[in-house]
Amino acid sequence: MQNDKYNLSEALKKLKITSTDSTADSLEGCLDCLLQALAQNNTETSEKIQKSGVLQVFASLLMPQSSCTAKVANIIAEVARNEFMRNPCVDAGLIPPLVQLLNCKDQEVLLQTGRALGNICYDSHEGRNAVDHAGGAHIVVDHLRSLCSKTDPASEKLLTVFCGMLMNYSNENDTLQSQLINMGVIPTLVKLLGIHCQNAALTEMCLVAFGNLAELESSKEQFAYTNIAEELVKLFKKQIEHDKKEMIFEVLAPLAENDVIKLQLVEAGLVECLLEIVQKTVDSDKEDDIAELKTASDLMVLLLLGDESMQKLFEGGKGSVFQRVLSWIPSNSHQLQLAGALAIANFARNDGNCIHMVDNGIVQKLMDLLDRHVEDGNVTVQHAALSALRNLAIPVVNKAKMLSAGVAEAVLKFLRSEMPPVQFKLLGTLRMLIDAQAEAAEQLGKNVKLVERLVEWCEAKDHAGVMGESNRLLSALIRHSKSKDVIRTIVQSGGIKHLVTMATSEHVIMQNEALVALALIAALELVTAEKDLENAQLVQILHRLLSDDRSAPEIKYNSMVLICALIGSEPLQKEVQSMAFLEVVSKLRSHENKTVAQQASLTEQRLAVES
């Protein structure tokens, strides 16, 4: 061992002295000695090489015509496996001569050069920049193109090294990934995958490169023009090992975010593969199987996010895929229940599908699922099942059917939930259900527990979504029931101030809903609500809305309707008189919107009479 160390330092000394004018033979011996030492202890030997200053010498040894070139490149590749050696390799000026060597014809030189560049680029910003600067990527992409169709072992080895080099070069670097995409590397890699699908190492490199590039939006458009979907599905069907399937999944997931590719994957038969995985893994408690079940069912849901792919799989509700997904809902696996409910929510994206599903009993399945998750249930499953019910409640014809099936009662069981996502979906579902359903709106609006919870959630400052939906549901209960009892319940629970605040929302639709509800309160139960309306400073807010040029026409119109109704209360009428409303209203008589102008005339008359 002592001898080797002595040889190594001798070899390093000799290399420094003789690099300029030595015979090939003596150089060869020194280089062999270095390679041997690196094989025995890479880290220690690399440290010595760095200290010796030989790296700078290597730059002059990397000559295309020299017989030692491949060995020098091999040494650089070995040395660059250590993180601490990558920057020194760049600083020693090794990148430009290495990139130059990519133009030579010798396969061994190309192989070792590809390795050296790939290793220097690994996790090294400086390495990548230097290769970029020297134009290395372009030459490698050209090599991939010209070698792509060759299936001899030497060519496949070279292709694998070049793929690996590009992967290290562009990993997690958007700029360099875009550069490769612009060079047209994607069609080449897809072609490579198709031709070399028997070669495991090369296939693996291609997959990692795809995974790398597929995160970029611009890549998805390019992928959509290739037959990547077909190739990946074909490859997927051959896989037995979990790790290989995972690798393909990691490419499929980002690609499937693109709607065109979603459809291509469906047409290439991915869905059948996914359903098969679910069937095989659903009852297993092995870690790999549980992971595969999750990935496959998640991907299935993702494919249903595209309108065309979803409609293709729905097949008018007769599709075998749709039927299989339905069978996930009563399963005992939380993951499948979740995926099943999300899939139904995705199928429920147009009225036709929603009507068909409600007529075919999907509502009961979802309510049974919710029932299993009432007591300390799974929040994601609750959220998904409520999302599905909310979507199904959108078509007018479904509302009464769902109400009589008991959906409102099933949903109300989750009023106690402390989870904002569940609260948000619960509110949205109830709001969809009572739209234009007077009886249901009245029944819910008289439910003190519900109204009190809504008032509480109207103050959920940390959760704007929950806050907004609570306000909208309060207003909807009044608007759709037009019931004095409902208004009284809301007044008693302290809901009035929230409706007044809602009239100042930045969303016109919410402002409007609030004003219409307040006008109904003023018309039906003014005396009961009078005190609360006064405390909430409604009159001042209406003055502001009418004076503000930015207020939408419907806001101005409904504000005036509301003023006319408020004059029926003595304290509110006094407030109206104390603020110069006549002035603001008479200006609106010349408003470009006819309806606003007419209402301004009427309001002016009313105010003049009252004063």
C-alpha positions as CSV (number, residue, x, y, z in Angstrom):
1,M,0.0,0.0,0.0
2,Q,2.9,2.3,0.9
3,N,4.3,1.6,-2.5
4,D,1.1,2.8,-4.2
5,K,1.1,6.1,-2.3
6,Y,4.7,6.6,-3.3
7,N,3.8,5.7,-6.9
8,L,0.9,8.2,-6.8
9,S,3.0,11.1,-5.6
10,E,5.7,10.1,-8.1
11,A,3.2,10.0,-10.9
12,L,1.8,13.4,-9.9
13,K,5.2,14.9,-9.9
14,K,6.2,13.3,-13.2
15,L,2.9,14.5,-14.8
16,K,3.6,18.1,-13.8
17,I,7.2,18.0,-15.2
18,T,6.7,16.0,-18.3
19,S,3.2,16.9,-19.5
20,T,4.6,19.3,-22.0
21,D,7.3,17.2,-23.7
22,S,7.0,13.6,-22.6
23,T,6.5,10.5,-24.6
24,A,3.0,8.9,-24.7
25,D,4.3,5.8,-22.9
26,S,5.5,7.5,-19.8
27,L,2.3,9.6,-19.6
28,E,0.2,6.5,-20.0
29,G,1.9,4.9,-17.0
30,C,1.3,7.9,-14.8
31,L,-2.4,8.1,-15.9
32,D,-2.9,4.3,-15.2
33,C,-1.4,4.9,-11.7
34,L,-3.9,7.7,-11.1
35,L,-6.8,5.6,-12.2
36,Q,-5.7,2.7,-10.0
37,A,-5.4,4.9,-7.0
38,L,-8.8,6.5,-7.7
39,A,-10.3,3.0,-7.9
40,Q,-8.9,2.2,-4.5
41,N,-9.8,5.4,-2.7
42,N,-11.4,8.0,-4.8
43,T,-11.8,10.8,-2.2
44,E,-8.3,10.7,-0.8
45,T,-6.7,10.4,-4.3
46,S,-8.8,13.3,-5.6
47,E,-7.7,15.5,-2.7
48,K,-4.0,14.8,-3.6
49,I,-4.7,15.5,-7.3
50,Q,-6.2,18.8,-6.3
51,K,-3.3,19.8,-4.1
52,S,-0.7,18.7,-6.7
53,G,-1.9,21.3,-9.2
54,V,-2.2,18.6,-11.9
55,L,-5.7,19.6,-12.9
56,Q,-4.3,22.6,-14.9
57,V,-2.0,20.1,-16.7
58,F,-4.9,18.0,-17.8
59,A,-6.3,21.0,-19.8
60,S,-3.3,20.7,-22.1
61,L,-3.5,16.9,-22.3
62,L,-7.1,16.9,-23.6
63,M,-6.0,16.9,-27.3
64,P,-8.2,15.2,-29.9
65,Q,-5.2,13.6,-31.6
66,S,-3.5,12.3,-28.4
67,S,-3.8,8.6,-27.5
68,C,-4.1,9.4,-23.8
69,T,-7.2,11.7,-24.1
70,A,-9.8,9.0,-23.1
71,K,-7.8,8.2,-20.0
72,V,-7.5,11.9,-19.0
73,A,-11.2,12.4,-19.5
74,N,-11.8,9.2,-17.4
75,I,-9.7,10.6,-14.6
76,I,-11.6,13.9,-14.6
77,A,-14.9,11.9,-14.6
78,E,-13.8,9.9,-11.5
79,V,-12.4,13.0,-9.7
80,A,-15.7,14.9,-10.4
81,R,-17.7,12.4,-8.5
82,N,-16.6,14.3,-5.4
83,E,-18.5,17.5,-4.8
84,F,-15.4,19.4,-3.6
85,M,-13.7,18.7,-7.0
86,R,-16.3,20.1,-9.4
87,N,-15.4,23.8,-9.0
88,P,-11.7,23.2,-9.1
89,C,-12.3,21.3,-12.4
90,V,-14.1,24.4,-13.8
91,D,-11.4,26.8,-12.4
92,A,-8.6,24.7,-14.0
93,G,-10.2,25.5,-17.4
94,L,-11.2,21.8,-18.2
95,I,-14.6,22.6,-19.6
96,P,-13.7,24.2,-23.0
97,P,-11.3,21.4,-24.0
98,L,-13.8,18.7,-22.9
99,V,-16.6,20.3,-24.9
100,Q,-14.2,20.5,-27.9
101,L,-13.7,16.7,-27.6
102,L,-17.4,16.2,-28.1
103,N,-16.7,16.8,-31.8
104,C,-14.4,13.8,-32.2
105,K,-15.4,10.5,-33.6
106,D,-13.7,8.1,-31.1
107,Q,-16.4,6.4,-29.1
108,E,-14.3,5.8,-26.0
109,V,-13.3,9.5,-25.9
110,L,-16.9,10.5,-26.4
111,L,-18.0,8.2,-23.6
112,Q,-15.4,9.4,-21.0
113,T,-16.0,13.1,-22.1
114,G,-19.7,12.7,-21.6
115,R,-19.1,11.2,-18.2
116,A,-16.7,13.9,-17.2
117,L,-19.0,16.8,-18.2
118,G,-22.0,15.0,-16.6
119,N,-20.3,14.6,-13.3
120,I,-18.9,18.2,-13.3
121,C,-22.5,19.5,-13.9
122,Y,-24.0,17.4,-11.1
123,D,-25.5,19.9,-8.6
124,S,-22.9,22.4,-9.6
125,H,-24.0,25.9,-10.8
126,E,-20.5,26.8,-11.9
127,G,-20.2,23.5,-13.9
128,R,-23.4,24.1,-15.7
129,N,-22.6,27.7,-16.5
130,A,-19.3,26.7,-18.0
131,V,-20.8,24.0,-20.1
132,D,-23.5,26.3,-21.3
133,H,-20.9,29.0,-22.1
134,A,-18.8,26.5,-24.1
135,G,-21.9,25.4,-26.1
136,G,-21.8,21.7,-24.8
137,A,-25.5,21.0,-24.7
138,H,-26.0,21.7,-28.4
139,I,-23.4,19.2,-29.5
140,V,-24.8,16.5,-27.1
141,V,-28.3,17.0,-28.4
142,D,-27.0,16.6,-32.0
143,H,-25.3,13.3,-30.9
144,L,-28.5,12.0,-29.4
145,R,-30.3,12.7,-32.7
146,S,-27.7,11.0,-34.9
147,L,-27.3,8.0,-32.6
148,C,-30.9,7.7,-31.8
149,S,-31.7,4.8,-34.1
150,K,-28.6,2.7,-33.4
151,T,-29.2,-0.3,-31.2
152,D,-25.6,-1.8,-30.9
153,P,-24.4,-2.0,-27.2
154,A,-21.7,0.7,-27.7
155,S,-24.1,3.2,-29.1
156,E,-26.7,2.5,-26.4
157,K,-24.0,3.0,-23.7
158,L,-23.1,6.4,-25.3
159,L,-26.8,7.4,-25.5
160,T,-27.2,6.6,-21.8
161,V,-24.2,8.7,-20.8
162,F,-25.4,11.6,-23.0
163,C,-28.9,11.5,-21.6
164,G,-27.4,11.5,-18.1
165,M,-25.2,14.4,-18.9
166,L,-28.1,16.5,-20.1
167,M,-30.1,15.5,-17.1
168,N,-27.3,16.7,-14.7
169,Y,-26.9,19.8,-16.8
170,S,-30.5,20.9,-16.6
171,N,-31.8,19.4,-13.3
172,E,-33.9,22.0,-11.4
173,N,-32.7,24.8,-13.6
174,D,-35.6,26.3,-15.6
175,T,-33.4,28.4,-17.9
176,L,-31.3,25.4,-19.0
177,Q,-34.4,23.2,-19.3
178,S,-36.0,25.8,-21.6
179,Q,-32.8,25.9,-23.6
180,L,-32.9,22.1,-24.2
181,I,-36.6,22.2,-25.0
182,N,-35.9,25.0,-27.6
183,M,-33.2,22.8,-29.1
184,G,-35.9,20.2,-29.7
185,V,-34.6,17.6,-27.3
186,I,-38.1,16.3,-26.4
187,P,-39.1,14.6,-29.7
188,T,-35.6,13.0,-29.8
189,L,-36.0,11.6,-26.3
190,V,-39.5,10.3,-27.0
191,K,-38.2,8.6,-30.1
192,L,-35.3,7.2,-28.1
193,L,-37.7,5.7,-25.6
194,G,-39.6,4.0,-28.3
195,I,-36.6,2.5,-30.0
196,H,-34.7,1.4,-26.9
197,C,-37.5,0.3,-24.6
198,Q,-35.6,-3.0,-24.1
199,N,-32.6,-1.3,-22.6
200,A,-33.3,-0.7,-18.9
201,A,-30.5,1.7,-18.1
202,L,-31.3,3.9,-21.1
203,T,-35.0,3.8,-20.5
204,E,-34.4,4.9,-16.9
205,M,-32.3,7.8,-18.1
206,C,-35.0,8.9,-20.5
207,L,-37.6,8.8,-17.8
208,V,-35.6,10.9,-15.4
209,A,-34.9,13.4,-18.2
210,F,-38.7,13.5,-18.9
211,G,-39.5,14.0,-15.2
212,N,-37.0,16.8,-15.2
213,L,-38.4,18.6,-18.2
214,A,-42.1,17.8,-17.7
215,E,-42.5,20.3,-14.9
216,L,-42.1,23.2,-17.4
217,E,-45.2,24.5,-19.0
218,S,-43.5,25.0,-22.4
219,S,-42.5,21.3,-22.4
220,K,-46.0,20.0,-22.2
221,E,-46.9,21.6,-25.5
222,Q,-44.0,19.9,-27.2
223,F,-44.8,16.6,-25.5
224,A,-48.3,16.9,-26.8
225,Y,-47.0,16.8,-30.4
226,T,-45.2,13.4,-29.8
227,N,-46.5,10.0,-29.1
228,I,-45.2,10.1,-25.5
229,A,-48.6,9.0,-24.1
230,E,-48.5,5.8,-26.2
231,E,-44.8,5.1,-25.3
232,L,-45.3,5.6,-21.6
233,V,-48.4,3.4,-21.4
234,K,-46.7,0.7,-23.5
235,L,-43.7,0.8,-21.1
236,F,-45.9,0.9,-18.1
237,K,-47.7,-2.3,-19.1
238,K,-44.4,-4.1,-19.1
239,Q,-43.3,-3.1,-15.6
240,I,-43.4,-5.5,-12.7
241,E,-41.2,-3.8,-10.2
242,H,-42.7,-1.1,-8.0
243,D,-39.7,1.3,-8.4
244,K,-40.0,1.3,-12.2
245,K,-43.8,1.9,-12.1
246,E,-43.1,4.8,-9.6
247,M,-40.6,6.3,-12.1
248,I,-43.2,6.3,-14.9
249,F,-45.8,7.7,-12.6
250,E,-43.5,10.6,-11.8
251,V,-43.5,11.5,-15.5
252,L,-47.2,10.8,-16.0
253,A,-48.4,13.1,-13.2
254,P,-46.9,16.4,-14.5
255,L,-47.7,15.5,-18.1
256,A,-51.3,14.7,-17.3
257,E,-51.9,18.3,-16.2
258,N,-52.1,19.1,-19.9
259,D,-55.6,18.6,-21.3
260,V,-54.4,17.4,-24.7
261,I,-52.1,14.8,-23.1
262,K,-54.9,13.8,-20.7
263,L,-56.9,12.7,-23.7
264,Q,-53.9,11.0,-25.4
265,L,-53.3,9.0,-22.2
266,V,-57.0,8.0,-22.1
267,E,-56.8,6.9,-25.7
268,A,-53.6,5.0,-25.1
269,G,-55.3,2.9,-22.5
270,L,-53.8,4.3,-19.3
271,V,-57.1,4.2,-17.5
272,E,-57.4,0.4,-17.8
273,C,-53.8,0.1,-16.4
274,L,-54.8,2.3,-13.4
275,L,-58.0,0.4,-12.7
276,E,-56.1,-2.9,-12.8
277,I,-53.6,-1.5,-10.3
278,V,-56.4,-0.4,-8.0
279,Q,-57.9,-3.9,-8.2
280,K,-54.6,-5.6,-7.4
281,T,-53.6,-3.4,-4.5
282,V,-56.9,-2.4,-2.8
283,D,-56.8,-5.1,-0.2
284,S,-53.1,-5.2,0.4
285,D,-51.3,-3.7,3.4
286,K,-47.9,-3.8,1.9
287,E,-46.3,-0.3,1.8
288,D,-45.5,-0.4,-2.0
289,D,-49.1,-1.5,-2.8
290,I,-50.6,1.3,-0.6
291,A,-48.3,3.8,-2.4
292,E,-49.3,2.4,-5.9
293,L,-53.0,2.5,-5.0
294,K,-52.7,6.2,-4.0
295,T,-50.7,7.2,-7.1
296,A,-53.0,5.3,-9.5
297,S,-56.3,6.6,-8.0
298,D,-54.9,10.2,-7.8
299,L,-53.8,10.0,-11.5
300,M,-57.3,8.7,-12.4
301,V,-58.8,11.8,-10.8
302,L,-56.4,14.0,-12.6
303,L,-57.4,12.5,-16.0
304,L,-61.0,13.4,-15.2
305,L,-60.1,17.1,-14.8
306,G,-60.0,17.5,-18.6
307,D,-63.4,18.1,-20.1
308,E,-62.8,15.9,-23.2
309,S,-61.1,13.1,-21.3
310,M,-63.8,13.2,-18.6
311,Q,-66.7,13.1,-21.1
312,K,-65.0,10.3,-23.0
313,L,-64.8,8.2,-19.8
314,F,-68.4,9.1,-18.7
315,E,-69.8,7.6,-21.9
316,G,-73.3,8.8,-21.0
317,G,-73.0,7.2,-17.6
318,K,-72.8,3.8,-19.2
319,G,-69.0,3.7,-19.3
320,S,-67.3,0.8,-17.5
321,V,-64.8,3.3,-16.1
322,F,-67.6,5.4,-14.6
323,Q,-69.1,2.2,-13.1
324,R,-65.8,1.1,-11.7
325,V,-65.2,4.5,-10.1
326,L,-68.6,4.3,-8.5
327,S,-67.7,1.1,-6.8
328,W,-64.8,2.9,-5.1
329,I,-67.2,5.0,-3.0
330,P,-68.4,2.2,-0.7
331,S,-64.9,0.7,-0.4
332,N,-63.1,0.4,2.9
333,S,-60.0,2.2,1.7
334,H,-60.1,5.9,2.6
335,Q,-57.9,6.6,-0.4
336,L,-60.4,5.0,-2.8
337,Q,-63.4,6.6,-1.1
338,L,-61.6,10.0,-1.6
339,A,-60.7,9.3,-5.2
340,G,-64.2,8.0,-5.9
341,A,-65.8,11.1,-4.5
342,L,-63.4,13.4,-6.3
343,A,-64.0,11.6,-9.5
344,I,-67.8,12.0,-9.1
345,A,-67.2,15.8,-8.4
346,N,-65.2,15.9,-11.7
347,F,-67.9,14.0,-13.7
348,A,-70.4,16.5,-12.2
349,R,-69.0,19.4,-14.3
350,N,-72.0,19.7,-16.7
351,D,-75.7,19.6,-16.2
352,G,-76.3,16.5,-18.4
353,N,-73.9,14.4,-16.3
354,C,-75.3,15.7,-13.0
355,I,-78.9,15.0,-13.9
356,H,-78.0,11.5,-15.1
357,M,-76.0,10.7,-11.9
358,V,-78.8,12.0,-9.6
359,D,-81.4,9.9,-11.5
360,N,-79.2,6.9,-11.0
361,G,-78.8,7.0,-7.3
362,I,-75.4,8.5,-6.8
363,V,-76.7,10.8,-4.0
364,Q,-77.5,7.9,-1.7
365,K,-74.0,6.5,-2.2
366,L,-72.4,9.9,-1.3
367,M,-74.7,10.3,1.8
368,D,-73.8,6.8,3.0
369,L,-70.1,7.8,2.6
370,L,-70.6,11.0,4.6
371,D,-72.4,9.0,7.3
372,R,-69.3,6.8,7.7
373,H,-67.2,10.0,8.4
374,V,-69.4,12.0,10.7
375,E,-67.7,11.1,14.0
376,D,-64.0,12.1,13.8
377,G,-64.1,11.2,10.2
378,N,-61.5,11.7,7.5
379,V,-61.5,15.4,6.6
380,T,-60.3,15.0,3.0
381,V,-63.1,12.4,2.3
382,Q,-65.7,14.8,3.9
383,H,-64.5,17.6,1.7
384,A,-64.5,15.5,-1.4
385,A,-68.0,14.1,-0.8
386,L,-69.4,17.5,-0.1
387,S,-67.7,18.9,-3.3
388,A,-69.5,16.2,-5.3
389,L,-72.9,17.0,-3.7
390,R,-72.4,20.7,-4.3
391,N,-71.7,20.2,-8.0
392,L,-74.6,17.8,-8.4
393,A,-77.0,20.4,-6.9
394,I,-76.3,23.0,-9.6
395,P,-78.9,21.9,-12.2
396,V,-82.4,23.2,-11.2
397,V,-84.1,19.9,-11.7
398,N,-81.7,18.2,-9.2
399,K,-82.4,20.5,-6.3
400,A,-85.8,19.2,-5.2
401,K,-84.8,15.6,-5.8
402,M,-81.7,16.0,-3.6
403,L,-83.7,17.9,-0.9
404,S,-86.3,15.1,-0.7
405,A,-83.5,12.5,-0.6
406,G,-82.4,14.2,2.7
407,V,-79.2,15.9,1.5
408,A,-79.7,19.0,3.6
409,E,-80.0,16.9,6.8
410,A,-76.9,14.8,5.8
411,V,-74.9,18.0,5.3
412,L,-76.0,19.6,8.5
413,K,-74.4,16.8,10.5
414,F,-71.1,18.6,9.7
415,L,-72.0,21.9,11.2
416,R,-69.8,21.1,14.2
417,S,-66.7,20.7,12.0
418,E,-63.8,22.9,12.9
419,M,-62.1,22.4,9.5
420,P,-62.4,25.4,7.1
421,P,-62.3,23.3,3.9
422,V,-65.3,21.2,5.2
423,Q,-67.1,24.3,6.4
424,F,-66.6,26.0,3.0
425,K,-68.1,23.1,1.0
426,L,-70.9,22.6,3.5
427,L,-72.0,26.2,3.0
428,G,-71.7,26.0,-0.8
429,T,-73.8,22.8,-0.9
430,L,-76.6,24.3,1.2
431,R,-76.5,27.5,-0.9
432,M,-76.8,25.5,-4.2
433,L,-79.7,23.4,-2.7
434,I,-81.9,26.2,-1.6
435,D,-81.6,28.3,-4.8
436,A,-85.2,29.1,-5.8
437,Q,-86.5,26.4,-3.3
438,A,-88.7,28.5,-1.0
439,E,-89.8,25.7,1.3
440,A,-86.2,24.4,2.0
441,A,-84.9,28.0,2.4
442,E,-87.6,28.6,5.0
443,Q,-86.9,25.4,6.9
444,L,-83.2,26.0,7.0
445,G,-83.6,29.7,7.8
446,K,-85.7,28.8,10.9
447,N,-83.0,26.4,12.1
448,V,-81.5,28.4,15.0
449,K,-78.4,26.2,15.3
450,L,-77.6,26.7,11.6
451,V,-78.2,30.5,11.7
452,E,-76.1,30.9,14.8
453,R,-73.2,29.0,13.3
454,L,-73.4,31.1,10.1
455,V,-73.2,34.3,12.2
456,E,-70.2,32.9,13.9
457,W,-68.5,32.0,10.6
458,C,-69.3,35.5,9.2
459,E,-66.5,36.6,11.6
460,A,-64.0,34.0,10.4
461,K,-61.4,36.6,9.4
462,D,-58.7,34.0,8.8
463,H,-60.8,32.2,6.3
464,A,-62.1,34.6,3.7
465,G,-63.8,31.7,1.8
466,V,-65.8,30.5,4.8
467,M,-66.7,34.1,5.7
468,G,-67.9,34.9,2.2
469,E,-69.9,31.7,1.8
470,S,-71.6,32.3,5.3
471,N,-72.7,35.8,4.3
472,R,-74.0,34.5,1.0
473,L,-76.0,31.7,2.6
474,L,-77.5,34.1,5.2
475,S,-78.6,36.4,2.3
476,A,-79.9,33.4,0.3
477,L,-82.0,32.1,3.2
478,I,-83.9,35.4,3.1
479,R,-84.0,35.9,-0.6
480,H,-85.3,32.5,-1.4
481,S,-87.7,32.1,1.5
482,K,-89.1,35.7,1.7
483,S,-90.2,34.6,5.1
484,K,-90.8,36.8,8.2
485,D,-89.8,33.8,10.5
486,V,-86.5,33.5,8.8
487,I,-85.8,37.2,9.1
488,R,-86.7,37.1,12.8
489,T,-84.4,34.2,13.4
490,I,-81.5,36.0,11.7
491,V,-82.2,39.2,13.6
492,Q,-82.2,37.3,16.9
493,S,-79.0,35.6,16.1
494,G,-77.2,38.9,15.3
495,G,-76.9,38.4,11.6
496,I,-78.1,41.8,10.4
497,K,-74.7,43.6,10.9
498,H,-73.1,41.0,8.6
499,L,-75.5,41.6,5.8
500,V,-74.9,45.3,6.0
501,T,-71.1,44.7,5.9
502,M,-71.6,42.4,2.9
503,A,-73.2,45.4,1.1
504,T,-69.7,46.9,1.0
505,S,-68.0,43.8,-0.4
506,E,-65.5,44.2,-3.3
507,H,-67.6,41.6,-5.2
508,V,-70.6,43.2,-7.0
509,I,-72.5,39.9,-6.9
510,M,-72.2,39.8,-3.1
511,Q,-73.1,43.4,-2.7
512,N,-76.2,42.9,-4.7
513,E,-77.3,39.7,-2.8
514,A,-76.9,41.7,0.4
515,L,-78.9,44.7,-0.8
516,V,-81.8,42.5,-2.0
517,A,-81.9,40.6,1.3
518,L,-81.8,43.9,3.2
519,A,-84.7,45.3,1.0
520,L,-86.7,42.2,1.9
521,I,-86.0,42.7,5.6
522,A,-87.1,46.3,5.3
523,A,-90.3,45.4,3.5
524,L,-91.3,42.5,5.8
525,E,-89.8,43.1,9.3
526,L,-88.6,46.7,9.5
527,V,-89.6,47.2,13.1
528,T,-87.8,44.0,14.3
529,A,-84.6,44.9,12.4
530,E,-84.6,48.7,12.9
531,K,-82.2,48.9,15.8
532,D,-79.7,46.6,14.2
533,L,-79.8,48.4,10.9
534,E,-79.3,51.7,12.7
535,N,-76.3,50.3,14.7
536,A,-74.7,48.9,11.6
537,Q,-74.9,52.4,10.0
538,L,-76.8,51.1,6.9
539,V,-78.0,54.6,5.9
540,Q,-74.4,56.0,5.8
541,I,-73.3,53.0,3.8
542,L,-76.1,53.6,1.2
543,H,-75.2,57.2,0.9
544,R,-71.6,56.2,0.1
545,L,-72.7,53.6,-2.5
546,L,-75.0,56.1,-4.2
547,S,-72.3,58.9,-4.2
548,D,-69.6,56.6,-5.5
549,D,-69.2,56.8,-9.3
550,R,-67.7,53.3,-9.3
551,S,-70.8,51.6,-8.0
552,A,-72.4,49.3,-10.6
553,P,-75.8,50.3,-11.9
554,E,-77.6,47.4,-10.1
555,I,-76.0,48.5,-6.8
556,K,-77.3,52.1,-7.3
557,Y,-80.7,50.7,-8.2
558,N,-81.0,48.4,-5.2
559,S,-79.7,51.0,-2.8
560,M,-82.4,53.4,-3.9
561,V,-85.1,50.7,-3.5
562,L,-83.8,50.0,0.0
563,I,-83.8,53.8,0.9
564,C,-87.5,53.9,-0.1
565,A,-88.2,51.0,2.2
566,L,-86.2,52.4,5.2
567,I,-88.2,55.6,5.3
568,G,-91.0,53.6,6.9
569,S,-89.0,53.6,10.1
570,E,-88.9,56.8,12.1
571,P,-85.3,56.7,13.4
572,L,-84.0,55.6,10.0
573,Q,-86.0,58.2,8.2
574,K,-84.4,60.9,10.5
575,E,-81.0,59.6,9.4
576,V,-82.0,59.7,5.8
577,Q,-83.1,63.4,6.2
578,S,-80.0,64.4,8.1
579,M,-77.8,63.3,5.1
580,A,-78.3,65.1,1.8
581,F,-79.8,62.1,-0.1
582,L,-82.0,64.3,-2.3
583,E,-79.0,65.9,-3.8
584,V,-77.3,62.5,-4.6
585,V,-80.5,61.0,-6.0
586,S,-81.5,63.9,-8.2
587,K,-78.1,63.7,-9.9
588,L,-78.9,60.0,-10.7
589,R,-82.0,61.0,-12.7
590,S,-79.7,61.7,-15.7
591,H,-77.8,58.3,-15.2
592,E,-77.1,56.6,-18.5
593,N,-78.8,53.4,-17.3
594,K,-82.6,53.9,-17.8
595,T,-83.7,51.7,-14.9
596,V,-81.4,53.6,-12.5
597,A,-82.7,57.0,-13.9
598,Q,-86.3,55.9,-13.4
599,Q,-85.7,54.6,-9.9
600,A,-84.0,57.9,-9.1
601,S,-87.1,59.9,-10.1
602,L,-89.3,57.6,-8.0
603,T,-87.0,57.9,-5.0
604,E,-86.7,61.6,-5.3
605,Q,-90.6,61.9,-5.2
606,R,-90.7,59.6,-2.1
607,L,-88.0,61.6,-0.3
608,A,-89.6,64.9,-1.2
609,V,-93.0,63.7,0.2
610,E,-91.4,62.4,3.4
611,S,-89.4,65.6,4.1
